[in-house]
Amino acid sequence: MAKEKIHDVIVNMDIMLGVPSKSAEEAYDKVEAFSTEKLLTIALEQLPFNEMEGAGINFIDGHIEGKLH
């Protein structure tokens, strides 16, 4: 049996985020300024994971507070 190696894989995905804003246009403007890490962190926070108990991430006024444990 061949030994397994780590291979890079590119994954493209659509992510829908709930972003507090006065309009959809404002929400898109806010999201364009987010880093990839921030986008993924918010997306993970908004998913209904039971396994993420202890997560302390809050998205308030465009800022992330707390961190994953």
N, C-alpha and C positions, 0 to 999 in steps of 0.2 A: 504494500500500500504506500502510495506517495505521501511524503510529508507535506502537510498544509503550510501555505505561506500567506502572508497578508497582502492583499491586492487592493489598490485604490479603485473605487467604483464611484462614478458620478451619478447622483440621484437628483432629478428635477422634480419639484413638487409645488403644488399650489397650496398656499396657506391663507386661511381667512382669519383675520384678527378683529376683535372688537376694540375700536379706538375711540376714546372720548373726544368729541369735537362738535362744533356747531354745524358742520356740513360734511358731506362725503368728500368734497374737494379738500377741505381742511384736514380731514383724516388722512387722505392720500399724501398731502404735503408733509404731515408729521412723519408718516411711515417712510417717506423717501430719505429722511434725515437719519433714520435708525441704522445702526450697524447690524451686520448679520447676526451677531451674538444676541443683540437686544431683540431682534425680530423673533429668533428661535426661542429665547427665554420667555417672551410674552406668549408665543404660541403654545409652549409647553404648559404655562400657567393656566391657560384658558381651556386646556383639554381636561376632560373628566377622569383623570387617573386616580384610582383609589390608592395605588402604590406610592403616590407622591405625598403621603402624609408627612408633615414636618417641613414641607416647602414653605419658605417665607418670602415669596416674591409678591410684590404689590405694584401694579401699574397705576400711578397717580400723576395726572397732569404731565404726561410725557416722560416721567422718570420711573426707573425701577428701583425699588427699595427692598433690601433683604437679599438672601441668596439661597440656593438649594443646599440641603444638608447631605 
